[in-house]
């Protein structure tokens, strides 16, 4: 998954709007927690992050279907 804030989603076939909840920066990676459709929480891992989103902002998440893993409980 890739956060597409203020960018054209070139090459990203699947897109969904989400609310940015929080980011944890861990050096060369960041873990972003996003809320989709109000009550669905997802985590996005980003390599070489760039601090840009603020909690509460709406972001667009783009992904290729083969990169998506759905975990159910």
BELRAMO-V364245 format. One record per pair of residues at least 12 apart in sequence whose C-alpha atoms are under 6 Angstrom apart, sorted by the first residue. I is the first residue (numbers start at 1). J is the second residue. Records with the same first field share a line. If there is no record, write none. Layout:
I=J  J
//
This chain:
1=62  63
2=61  62
3=61
4=60  61
5=59
12=62  63
14=62  63
15=61  62
16=60  61
17=59  60
18=34  35  36  58  59
19=34  35  56  57  58
20=34  55  56  57
21=33  34  55
22=55
28=48
29=46  47  48  49
30=45  46  49
31=44  45
32=44
//
